[in-house]
């Protein structure tokens, strides 16, 4: 049995993520399919805009 790993990188230049204010959330979903295509699951990620830091 294999275990899989994956990474998620938010495209912070995309207009939907740019439109979030501090504390607001959005979701992104995709379907993950097993290597042999016998199983699948929907993965939903909730993204929360952090408080902006002043530099």
PDBQT receptor file of N, H, CA, C and O in Angstrom, charges set to zero:
ATOM      1  N   UNK A   1       0.847  -1.180   0.000  1.00  0.00    +0.000 N 
ATOM      2  CA  UNK A   1       0.000   0.000   0.000  1.00  0.00    +0.000 C 
ATOM      3  C   UNK A   1       0.892   1.243   0.000  1.00  0.00    +0.000 C 
ATOM      4  O   UNK A   1       1.841   1.345   0.777  1.00  0.00    +0.000 OA
ATOM      5  N   UNK A   2       0.576   2.151  -0.858  1.00  0.00    +0.000 N 
ATOM      6  H   UNK A   2      -0.195   2.069  -1.489  1.00  0.00    +0.000 HD
ATOM      7  CA  UNK A   2       1.323   3.409  -0.928  1.00  0.00    +0.000 C 
ATOM      8  C   UNK A   2       0.567   4.510  -0.204  1.00  0.00    +0.000 C 
ATOM      9  O   UNK A   2      -0.663   4.516  -0.141  1.00  0.00    +0.000 OA
ATOM     10  N   UNK A   3       1.312   5.405   0.319  1.00  0.00    +0.000 N 
ATOM     11  H   UNK A   3       2.310   5.400   0.268  1.00  0.00    +0.000 HD
ATOM     12  CA  UNK A   3       0.692   6.616   0.860  1.00  0.00    +0.000 C 
ATOM     13  C   UNK A   3       1.166   7.774   0.010  1.00  0.00    +0.000 C 
ATOM     14  O   UNK A   3       2.336   7.838  -0.368  1.00  0.00    +0.000 OA
ATOM     15  N   UNK A   4       0.282   8.669  -0.284  1.00  0.00    +0.000 N 
ATOM     16  H   UNK A   4      -0.668   8.617   0.023  1.00  0.00    +0.000 HD
ATOM     17  CA  UNK A   4       0.629   9.781  -1.161  1.00  0.00    +0.000 C 
ATOM     18  C   UNK A   4       0.805  11.071  -0.393  1.00  0.00    +0.000 C 
ATOM     19  O   UNK A   4       0.291  11.245   0.712  1.00  0.00    +0.000 OA
ATOM     20  N   UNK A   5       1.525  11.939  -0.993  1.00  0.00    +0.000 N 
ATOM     21  H   UNK A   5       1.943  11.798  -1.890  1.00  0.00    +0.000 HD
ATOM     22  CA  UNK A   5       1.658  13.286  -0.461  1.00  0.00    +0.000 C 
ATOM     23  C   UNK A   5       1.375  14.258  -1.590  1.00  0.00    +0.000 C 
ATOM     24  O   UNK A   5       1.534  13.924  -2.764  1.00  0.00    +0.000 OA
ATOM     25  N   UNK A   6       0.966  15.431  -1.242  1.00  0.00    +0.000 N 
ATOM     26  H   UNK A   6       0.837  15.703  -0.289  1.00  0.00    +0.000 HD
ATOM     27  CA  UNK A   6       0.709  16.467  -2.226  1.00  0.00    +0.000 C 
ATOM     28  C   UNK A   6       0.977  17.810  -1.582  1.00  0.00    +0.000 C 
ATOM     29  O   UNK A   6       1.040  17.921  -0.358  1.00  0.00    +0.000 OA
ATOM     30  N   UNK A   7       1.132  18.808  -2.393  1.00  0.00    +0.000 N 
ATOM     31  H   UNK A   7       1.081  18.717  -3.388  1.00  0.00    +0.000 HD
ATOM     32  CA  UNK A   7       1.318  20.167  -1.901  1.00  0.00    +0.000 C 
ATOM     33  C   UNK A   7       0.287  21.070  -2.557  1.00  0.00    +0.000 C 
ATOM     34  O   UNK A   7      -0.246  20.762  -3.623  1.00  0.00    +0.000 OA
ATOM     35  N   UNK A   8       0.023  22.164  -1.915  1.00  0.00    +0.000 N 
ATOM     36  H   UNK A   8       0.455  22.414  -1.049  1.00  0.00    +0.000 HD
ATOM     37  CA  UNK A   8      -0.921  23.142  -2.447  1.00  0.00    +0.000 C 
ATOM     38  C   UNK A   8      -0.248  24.504  -2.372  1.00  0.00    +0.000 C 
ATOM     39  O   UNK A   8       0.238  24.908  -1.316  1.00  0.00    +0.000 OA
ATOM     40  N   UNK A   9      -0.223  25.198  -3.480  1.00  0.00    +0.000 N 
ATOM     41  H   UNK A   9      -0.618  24.870  -4.338  1.00  0.00    +0.000 HD
ATOM     42  CA  UNK A   9       0.362  26.531  -3.517  1.00  0.00    +0.000 C 
ATOM     43  C   UNK A   9      -0.697  27.512  -3.991  1.00  0.00    +0.000 C 
ATOM     44  O   UNK A   9      -1.206  27.395  -5.106  1.00  0.00    +0.000 OA
ATOM     45  N   UNK A  10      -1.022  28.464  -3.155  1.00  0.00    +0.000 N 
ATOM     46  H   UNK A  10      -0.608  28.558  -2.249  1.00  0.00    +0.000 HD
ATOM     47  CA  UNK A  10      -2.003  29.483  -3.500  1.00  0.00    +0.000 C 
ATOM     48  C   UNK A  10      -1.393  30.469  -4.486  1.00  0.00    +0.000 C 
ATOM     49  O   UNK A  10      -0.289  30.972  -4.274  1.00  0.00    +0.000 OA
ATOM     50  N   UNK A  11      -2.116  30.739  -5.558  1.00  0.00    +0.000 N 
ATOM     51  H   UNK A  11      -3.012  30.330  -5.730  1.00  0.00    +0.000 HD
ATOM     52  CA  UNK A  11      -1.694  31.771  -6.508  1.00  0.00    +0.000 C 
ATOM     53  C   UNK A  11      -2.193  33.101  -5.959  1.00  0.00    +0.000 C 
ATOM     54  O   UNK A  11      -3.317  33.515  -6.241  1.00  0.00    +0.000 OA
ATOM     55  N   UNK A  12      -1.357  33.764  -5.178  1.00  0.00    +0.000 N 
ATOM     56  H   UNK A  12      -0.443  33.428  -4.949  1.00  0.00    +0.000 HD
ATOM     57  CA  UNK A  12      -1.773  34.997  -4.504  1.00  0.00    +0.000 C 
ATOM     58  C   UNK A  12      -1.905  36.178  -5.463  1.00  0.00    +0.000 C 
ATOM     59  O   UNK A  12      -2.311  37.264  -5.050  1.00  0.00    +0.000 OA
ATOM     60  N   UNK A  13      -1.573  35.982  -6.713  1.00  0.00    +0.000 N 
ATOM     61  H   UNK A  13      -1.243  35.099  -7.048  1.00  0.00    +0.000 HD
ATOM     62  CA  UNK A  13      -1.760  37.038  -7.712  1.00  0.00    +0.000 C 
ATOM     63  C   UNK A  13      -3.125  36.921  -8.386  1.00  0.00    +0.000 C 
ATOM     64  O   UNK A  13      -3.524  37.814  -9.134  1.00  0.00    +0.000 OA
ATOM     65  N   UNK A  14      -3.844  35.828  -8.127  1.00  0.00    +0.000 N 
ATOM     66  H   UNK A  14      -3.520  35.102  -7.519  1.00  0.00    +0.000 HD
ATOM     67  CA  UNK A  14      -5.153  35.590  -8.718  1.00  0.00    +0.000 C 
ATOM     68  C   UNK A  14      -6.162  36.539  -8.075  1.00  0.00    +0.000 C 
ATOM     69  O   UNK A  14      -6.098  36.780  -6.870  1.00  0.00    +0.000 OA
ATOM     70  N   UNK A  15      -7.082  37.076  -8.854  1.00  0.00    +0.000 N 
ATOM     71  H   UNK A  15      -7.135  36.880  -9.833  1.00  0.00    +0.000 HD
ATOM     72  CA  UNK A  15      -7.965  38.146  -8.367  1.00  0.00    +0.000 C 
ATOM     73  C   UNK A  15      -8.846  37.730  -7.196  1.00  0.00    +0.000 C 
ATOM     74  O   UNK A  15      -9.130  38.558  -6.331  1.00  0.00    +0.000 OA
ATOM     75  N   UNK A  16      -9.291  36.464  -7.137  1.00  0.00    +0.000 N 
ATOM     76  H   UNK A  16      -9.060  35.791  -7.840  1.00  0.00    +0.000 HD
ATOM     77  CA  UNK A  16     -10.149  36.042  -6.028  1.00  0.00    +0.000 C 
ATOM     78  C   UNK A  16      -9.394  36.057  -4.697  1.00  0.00    +0.000 C 
ATOM     79  O   UNK A  16      -9.942  36.475  -3.677  1.00  0.00    +0.000 OA
ATOM     80  N   UNK A  17      -8.153  35.608  -4.706  1.00  0.00    +0.000 N 
ATOM     81  H   UNK A  17      -7.708  35.269  -5.535  1.00  0.00    +0.000 HD
ATOM     82  CA  UNK A  17      -7.377  35.630  -3.462  1.00  0.00    +0.000 C 
ATOM     83  C   UNK A  17      -6.972  37.055  -3.101  1.00  0.00    +0.000 C 
ATOM     84  O   UNK A  17      -6.899  37.389  -1.918  1.00  0.00    +0.000 OA
ATOM     85  N   UNK A  18      -6.712  37.890  -4.082  1.00  0.00    +0.000 N 
ATOM     86  H   UNK A  18      -6.772  37.619  -5.043  1.00  0.00    +0.000 HD
ATOM     87  CA  UNK A  18      -6.370  39.292  -3.825  1.00  0.00    +0.000 C 
ATOM     88  C   UNK A  18      -7.544  40.055  -3.221  1.00  0.00    +0.000 C 
ATOM     89  O   UNK A  18      -7.338  41.009  -2.472  1.00  0.00    +0.000 OA
ATOM     90  N   UNK A  19      -8.773  39.647  -3.537  1.00  0.00    +0.000 N 
ATOM     91  H   UNK A  19      -8.941  38.872  -4.146  1.00  0.00    +0.000 HD
ATOM     92  CA  UNK A  19      -9.961  40.363  -3.070  1.00  0.00    +0.000 C 
ATOM     93  C   UNK A  19     -10.285  40.097  -1.605  1.00  0.00    +0.000 C 
ATOM     94  O   UNK A  19     -11.112  40.803  -1.027  1.00  0.00    +0.000 OA
ATOM     95  N   UNK A  20      -9.658  39.100  -0.993  1.00  0.00    +0.000 N 
ATOM     96  H   UNK A  20      -8.987  38.526  -1.462  1.00  0.00    +0.000 HD
ATOM     97  CA  UNK A  20      -9.945  38.786   0.404  1.00  0.00    +0.000 C 
ATOM     98  C   UNK A  20      -9.391  39.853   1.335  1.00  0.00    +0.000 C 
ATOM     99  O   UNK A  20      -8.268  40.327   1.162  1.00  0.00    +0.000 OA
ATOM    100  N   UNK A  21     -10.193  40.220   2.319  1.00  0.00    +0.000 N 
ATOM    101  H   UNK A  21     -11.105  39.834   2.459  1.00  0.00    +0.000 HD
ATOM    102  CA  UNK A  21      -9.724  41.103   3.389  1.00  0.00    +0.000 C 
ATOM    103  C   UNK A  21      -9.248  40.237   4.545  1.00  0.00    +0.000 C 
ATOM    104  O   UNK A  21      -9.555  39.046   4.589  1.00  0.00    +0.000 OA
ATOM    105  N   UNK A  22      -8.508  40.813   5.476  1.00  0.00    +0.000 N 
ATOM    106  H   UNK A  22      -8.258  41.781   5.440  1.00  0.00    +0.000 HD
ATOM    107  CA  UNK A  22      -8.000  40.071   6.628  1.00  0.00    +0.000 C 
ATOM    108  C   UNK A  22      -9.143  39.362   7.341  1.00  0.00    +0.000 C 
ATOM    109  O   UNK A  22     -10.159  39.980   7.662  1.00  0.00    +0.000 OA
ATOM    110  N   UNK A  23      -8.977  38.064   7.590  1.00  0.00    +0.000 N 
ATOM    111  H   UNK A  23      -8.152  37.563   7.329  1.00  0.00    +0.000 HD
ATOM    112  CA  UNK A  23      -9.972  37.264   8.288  1.00  0.00    +0.000 C 
ATOM    113  C   UNK A  23     -11.007  36.620   7.376  1.00  0.00    +0.000 C 
ATOM    114  O   UNK A  23     -11.698  35.698   7.808  1.00  0.00    +0.000 OA
ATOM    115  N   UNK A  24     -11.141  37.068   6.138  1.00  0.00    +0.000 N 
ATOM    116  H   UNK A  24     -10.579  37.818   5.787  1.00  0.00    +0.000 HD
ATOM    117  CA  UNK A  24     -12.094  36.464   5.209  1.00  0.00    +0.000 C 
ATOM    118  C   UNK A  24     -11.542  35.139   4.687  1.00  0.00    +0.000 C 
ATOM    119  O   UNK A  24     -10.332  34.917   4.665  1.00  0.00    +0.000 OA
ATOM    120  N   UNK A  25     -12.460  34.265   4.267  1.00  0.00    +0.000 N 
ATOM    121  H   UNK A  25     -13.444  34.446   4.284  1.00  0.00    +0.000 HD
ATOM    122  CA  UNK A  25     -12.057  32.956   3.768  1.00  0.00    +0.000 C 
ATOM    123  C   UNK A  25     -12.626  32.693   2.381  1.00  0.00    +0.000 C 
ATOM    124  O   UNK A  25     -13.604  33.309   1.957  1.00  0.00    +0.000 OA
ATOM    125  N   UNK A  26     -11.987  31.766   1.694  1.00  0.00    +0.000 N 
ATOM    126  H   UNK A  26     -11.192  31.266   2.038  1.00  0.00    +0.000 HD
ATOM    127  CA  UNK A  26     -12.501  31.215   0.447  1.00  0.00    +0.000 C 
ATOM    128  C   UNK A  26     -12.104  29.747   0.425  1.00  0.00    +0.000 C 
ATOM    129  O   UNK A  26     -11.210  29.336   1.165  1.00  0.00    +0.000 OA
ATOM    130  N   UNK A  27     -12.753  28.959  -0.409  1.00  0.00    +0.000 N 
ATOM    131  H   UNK A  27     -13.479  29.293  -1.010  1.00  0.00    +0.000 HD
ATOM    132  CA  UNK A  27     -12.406  27.547  -0.501  1.00  0.00    +0.000 C 
ATOM    133  C   UNK A  27     -11.979  27.202  -1.917  1.00  0.00    +0.000 C 
ATOM    134  O   UNK A  27     -12.375  27.852  -2.886  1.00  0.00    +0.000 OA
ATOM    135  N   UNK A  28     -11.169  26.173  -2.009  1.00  0.00    +0.000 N 
ATOM    136  H   UNK A  28     -10.848  25.645  -1.222  1.00  0.00    +0.000 HD
ATOM    137  CA  UNK A  28     -10.748  25.620  -3.288  1.00  0.00    +0.000 C 
ATOM    138  C   UNK A  28     -10.889  24.113  -3.161  1.00  0.00    +0.000 C 
ATOM    139  O   UNK A  28     -10.496  23.535  -2.147  1.00  0.00    +0.000 OA
ATOM    140  N   UNK A  29     -11.443  23.474  -4.178  1.00  0.00    +0.000 N 
ATOM    141  H   UNK A  29     -11.761  23.943  -5.001  1.00  0.00    +0.000 HD
ATOM    142  CA  UNK A  29     -11.663  22.024  -4.139  1.00  0.00    +0.000 C 
ATOM    143  C   UNK A  29     -11.111  21.359  -5.384  1.00  0.00    +0.000 C 
ATOM    144  O   UNK A  29     -11.063  21.953  -6.461  1.00  0.00    +0.000 OA
ATOM    145  N   UNK A  30     -10.694  20.110  -5.211  1.00  0.00    +0.000 N 
ATOM    146  H   UNK A  30     -10.733  19.628  -4.336  1.00  0.00    +0.000 HD
ATOM    147  CA  UNK A  30     -10.295  19.284  -6.346  1.00  0.00    +0.000 C 
ATOM    148  C   UNK A  30     -10.571  17.832  -5.998  1.00  0.00    +0.000 C 
ATOM    149  O   UNK A  30     -10.709  17.482  -4.826  1.00  0.00    +0.000 OA
ATOM    150  N   UNK A  31     -10.650  16.992  -7.015  1.00  0.00    +0.000 N 
ATOM    151  H   UNK A  31     -10.537  17.277  -7.967  1.00  0.00    +0.000 HD
ATOM    152  CA  UNK A  31     -10.877  15.565  -6.809  1.00  0.00    +0.000 C 
ATOM    153  C   UNK A  31      -9.535  14.850  -6.903  1.00  0.00    +0.000 C 
ATOM    154  O   UNK A  31      -8.827  14.955  -7.905  1.00  0.00    +0.000 OA
ATOM    155  N   UNK A  32      -9.198  14.124  -5.842  1.00  0.00    +0.000 N 
ATOM    156  H   UNK A  32      -9.773  14.039  -5.028  1.00  0.00    +0.000 HD
ATOM    157  CA  UNK A  32      -7.985  13.308  -5.822  1.00  0.00    +0.000 C 
ATOM    158  C   UNK A  32      -8.381  11.880  -6.189  1.00  0.00    +0.000 C 
ATOM    159  O   UNK A  32      -9.332  11.334  -5.630  1.00  0.00    +0.000 OA
ATOM    160  N   UNK A  33      -7.656  11.279  -7.125  1.00  0.00    +0.000 N 
ATOM    161  H   UNK A  33      -6.883  11.722  -7.579  1.00  0.00    +0.000 HD
ATOM    162  CA  UNK A  33      -7.965   9.933  -7.611  1.00  0.00    +0.000 C 
ATOM    163  C   UNK A  33      -6.786   9.018  -7.297  1.00  0.00    +0.000 C 
ATOM    164  O   UNK A  33      -5.628   9.394  -7.479  1.00  0.00    +0.000 OA
ATOM    165  N   UNK A  34      -7.097   7.807  -6.821  1.00  0.00    +0.000 N 
ATOM    166  H   UNK A  34      -8.038   7.501  -6.674  1.00  0.00    +0.000 HD
ATOM    167  CA  UNK A  34      -6.036   6.855  -6.510  1.00  0.00    +0.000 C 
ATOM    168  C   UNK A  34      -5.277   6.462  -7.772  1.00  0.00    +0.000 C 
ATOM    169  O   UNK A  34      -5.783   6.594  -8.886  1.00  0.00    +0.000 OA
ATOM    170  N   UNK A  35      -4.063   5.982  -7.576  1.00  0.00    +0.000 N 
ATOM    171  H   UNK A  35      -3.652   5.875  -6.671  1.00  0.00    +0.000 HD
ATOM    172  CA  UNK A  35      -3.203   5.638  -8.708  1.00  0.00    +0.000 C 
ATOM    173  C   UNK A  35      -3.857   4.615  -9.634  1.00  0.00    +0.000 C 
ATOM    174  O   UNK A  35      -3.679   4.674 -10.851  1.00  0.00    +0.000 OA
ATOM    175  N   UNK A  36      -4.616   3.673  -9.056  1.00  0.00    +0.000 N 
ATOM    176  H   UNK A  36      -4.760   3.626  -8.068  1.00  0.00    +0.000 HD
ATOM    177  CA  UNK A  36      -5.265   2.658  -9.890  1.00  0.00    +0.000 C 
ATOM    178  C   UNK A  36      -6.701   3.036 -10.267  1.00  0.00    +0.000 C 
ATOM    179  O   UNK A  36      -7.425   2.227 -10.848  1.00  0.00    +0.000 OA
ATOM    180  N   UNK A  37      -7.107   4.248  -9.941  1.00  0.00    +0.000 N 
ATOM    181  H   UNK A  37      -6.519   4.906  -9.469  1.00  0.00    +0.000 HD
ATOM    182  CA  UNK A  37      -8.430   4.803 -10.289  1.00  0.00    +0.000 C 
ATOM    183  C   UNK A  37      -9.608   4.070  -9.656  1.00  0.00    +0.000 C 
ATOM    184  O   UNK A  37     -10.732   4.168 -10.149  1.00  0.00    +0.000 OA
ATOM    185  N   UNK A  38      -9.364   3.335  -8.565  1.00  0.00    +0.000 N 
ATOM    186  H   UNK A  38      -8.451   3.255  -8.164  1.00  0.00    +0.000 HD
ATOM    187  CA  UNK A  38     -10.465   2.620  -7.917  1.00  0.00    +0.000 C 
ATOM    188  C   UNK A  38     -11.124   3.428  -6.811  1.00  0.00    +0.000 C 
ATOM    189  O   UNK A  38     -12.161   3.024  -6.285  1.00  0.00    +0.000 OA
ATOM    190  N   UNK A  39     -10.542   4.551  -6.456  1.00  0.00    +0.000 N 
ATOM    191  H   UNK A  39      -9.699   4.879  -6.884  1.00  0.00    +0.000 HD
ATOM    192  CA  UNK A  39     -11.113   5.380  -5.394  1.00  0.00    +0.000 C 
ATOM    193  C   UNK A  39     -10.826   6.842  -5.691  1.00  0.00    +0.000 C 
ATOM    194  O   UNK A  39      -9.843   7.192  -6.345  1.00  0.00    +0.000 OA
ATOM    195  N   UNK A  40     -11.716   7.678  -5.187  1.00  0.00    +0.000 N 
ATOM    196  H   UNK A  40     -12.514   7.394  -4.656  1.00  0.00    +0.000 HD
ATOM    197  CA  UNK A  40     -11.509   9.122  -5.332  1.00  0.00    +0.000 C 
ATOM    198  C   UNK A  40     -12.140   9.828  -4.145  1.00  0.00    +0.000 C 
ATOM    199  O   UNK A  40     -12.994   9.271  -3.455  1.00  0.00    +0.000 OA
ATOM    200  N   UNK A  41     -11.715  11.041  -3.922  1.00  0.00    +0.000 N 
ATOM    201  H   UNK A  41     -11.021  11.493  -4.482  1.00  0.00    +0.000 HD
ATOM    202  CA  UNK A  41     -12.270  11.856  -2.840  1.00  0.00    +0.000 C 
ATOM    203  C   UNK A  41     -12.113  13.319  -3.215  1.00  0.00    +0.000 C 
ATOM    204  O   UNK A  41     -11.148  13.711  -3.871  1.00  0.00    +0.000 OA
ATOM    205  N   UNK A  42     -13.072  14.112  -2.791  1.00  0.00    +0.000 N 
ATOM    206  H   UNK A  42     -13.856  13.794  -2.258  1.00  0.00    +0.000 HD
ATOM    207  CA  UNK A  42     -12.978  15.549  -2.993  1.00  0.00    +0.000 C 
ATOM    208  C   UNK A  42     -12.204  16.153  -1.833  1.00  0.00    +0.000 C 
ATOM    209  O   UNK A  42     -12.538  15.924  -0.670  1.00  0.00    +0.000 OA
ATOM    210  N   UNK A  43     -11.187  16.914  -2.144  1.00  0.00    +0.000 N 
ATOM    211  H   UNK A  43     -10.915  17.100  -3.088  1.00  0.00    +0.000 HD
ATOM    212  CA  UNK A  43     -10.384  17.611  -1.143  1.00  0.00    +0.000 C 
ATOM    213  C   UNK A  43     -10.779  19.086  -1.207  1.00  0.00    +0.000 C 
ATOM    214  O   UNK A  43     -10.713  19.710  -2.266  1.00  0.00    +0.000 OA
ATOM    215  N   UNK A  44     -11.186  19.631  -0.071  1.00  0.00    +0.000 N 
ATOM    216  H   UNK A  44     -11.240  19.124   0.790  1.00  0.00    +0.000 HD
ATOM    217  CA  UNK A  44     -11.554  21.043  -0.001  1.00  0.00    +0.000 C 
ATOM    218  C   UNK A  44     -10.609  21.742   0.957  1.00  0.00    +0.000 C 
ATOM    219  O   UNK A  44     -10.433  21.319   2.099  1.00  0.00    +0.000 OA
ATOM    220  N   UNK A  45     -10.007  22.809   0.479  1.00  0.00    +0.000 N 
ATOM    221  H   UNK A  45     -10.150  23.152  -0.449  1.00  0.00    +0.000 HD
ATOM    222  CA  UNK A  45      -9.055  23.586   1.267  1.00  0.00    +0.000 C 
ATOM    223  C   UNK A  45      -9.686  24.936   1.569  1.00  0.00    +0.000 C 
ATOM    224  O   UNK A  45     -10.194  25.604   0.669  1.00  0.00    +0.000 OA
ATOM    225  N   UNK A  46      -9.655  25.336   2.834  1.00  0.00    +0.000 N 
ATOM    226  H   UNK A  46      -9.243  24.793   3.565  1.00  0.00    +0.000 HD
ATOM    227  CA  UNK A  46     -10.153  26.650   3.232  1.00  0.00    +0.000 C 
ATOM    228  C   UNK A  46      -8.966  27.580   3.409  1.00  0.00    +0.000 C 
ATOM    229  O   UNK A  46      -8.034  27.287   4.158  1.00  0.00    +0.000 OA
ATOM    230  N   UNK A  47      -9.014  28.703   2.709  1.00  0.00    +0.000 N 
ATOM    231  H   UNK A  47      -9.771  28.941   2.101  1.00  0.00    +0.000 HD
ATOM    232  CA  UNK A  47      -7.941  29.693   2.750  1.00  0.00    +0.000 C 
ATOM    233  C   UNK A  47      -8.441  30.895   3.533  1.00  0.00    +0.000 C 
ATOM    234  O   UNK A  47      -9.502  31.435   3.221  1.00  0.00    +0.000 OA
ATOM    235  N   UNK A  48      -7.696  31.322   4.541  1.00  0.00    +0.000 N 
ATOM    236  H   UNK A  48      -6.833  30.884   4.794  1.00  0.00    +0.000 HD
ATOM    237  CA  UNK A  48      -8.052  32.487   5.342  1.00  0.00    +0.000 C 
ATOM    238  C   UNK A  48      -6.982  33.554   5.155  1.00  0.00    +0.000 C 
ATOM    239  O   UNK A  48      -5.793  33.297   5.347  1.00  0.00    +0.000 OA
ATOM    240  N   UNK A  49      -7.413  34.746   4.782  1.00  0.00    +0.000 N 
ATOM    241  H   UNK A  49      -8.378  34.955   4.626  1.00  0.00    +0.000 HD
ATOM    242  CA  UNK A  49      -6.465  35.858   4.596  1.00  0.00    +0.000 C 
ATOM    243  C   UNK A  49      -5.936  36.277   5.961  1.00  0.00    +0.000 C 
ATOM    244  O   UNK A  49      -6.712  36.582   6.867  1.00  0.00    +0.000 OA
ATOM    245  N   UNK A  50      -4.632  36.291   6.104  1.00  0.00    +0.000 N 
ATOM    246  H   UNK A  50      -4.002  36.043   5.368  1.00  0.00    +0.000 HD
ATOM    247  CA  UNK A  50      -4.000  36.714   7.353  1.00  0.00    +0.000 C 
ATOM    248  C   UNK A  50      -4.009  38.232   7.448  1.00  0.00    +0.000 C 
ATOM    249  O   UNK A  50      -4.211  38.933   6.456  1.00  0.00    +0.000 OA
ATOM    250  N   UNK A  51      -3.788  38.714   8.641  1.00  0.00    +0.000 N 
ATOM    251  H   UNK A  51      -3.624  38.144   9.446  1.00  0.00    +0.000 HD
ATOM    252  CA  UNK A  51      -3.653  40.148   8.852  1.00  0.00    +0.000 C 
ATOM    253  C   UNK A  51      -2.404  40.624   8.123  1.00  0.00    +0.000 C 
ATOM    254  O   UNK A  51      -1.349  40.001   8.237  1.00  0.00    +0.000 OA
ATOM    255  N   UNK A  52      -2.507  41.689   7.396  1.00  0.00    +0.000 N 
ATOM    256  H   UNK A  52      -3.364  42.195   7.304  1.00  0.00    +0.000 HD
ATOM    257  CA  UNK A  52      -1.354  42.228   6.671  1.00  0.00    +0.000 C 
ATOM    258  C   UNK A  52      -0.314  42.755   7.655  1.00  0.00    +0.000 C 
ATOM    259  O   UNK A  52      -0.654  43.311   8.699  1.00  0.00    +0.000 OA
ATOM    260  N   UNK A  53       0.942  42.574   7.311  1.00  0.00    +0.000 N 
ATOM    261  H   UNK A  53       1.218  42.122   6.463  1.00  0.00    +0.000 HD
ATOM    262  CA  UNK A  53       2.012  43.114   8.145  1.00  0.00    +0.000 C 
ATOM    263  C   UNK A  53       2.525  44.405   7.520  1.00  0.00    +0.000 C 
ATOM    264  O   UNK A  53       2.588  44.542   6.298  1.00  0.00    +0.000 OA
ATOM    265  N   UNK A  54       2.884  45.328   8.367  1.00  0.00    +0.000 N 
ATOM    266  H   UNK A  54       2.833  45.217   9.359  1.00  0.00    +0.000 HD
ATOM    267  CA  UNK A  54       3.407  46.612   7.900  1.00  0.00    +0.000 C 
ATOM    268  C   UNK A  54       4.917  46.508   7.858  1.00  0.00    +0.000 C 
ATOM    269  O   UNK A  54       5.545  46.066   8.821  1.00  0.00    +0.000 OA
ATOM    270  N   UNK A  55       5.498  46.914   6.746  1.00  0.00    +0.000 N 
ATOM    271  H   UNK A  55       4.988  47.273   5.964  1.00  0.00    +0.000 HD
ATOM    272  CA  UNK A  55       6.968  46.862   6.622  1.00  0.00    +0.000 C 
ATOM    273  C   UNK A  55       7.524  48.245   6.574  1.00  0.00    +0.000 C 
ATOM    274  O   UNK A  55       8.738  48.418   6.472  1.00  0.00    +0.000 OA
TER     275      UNK A  55
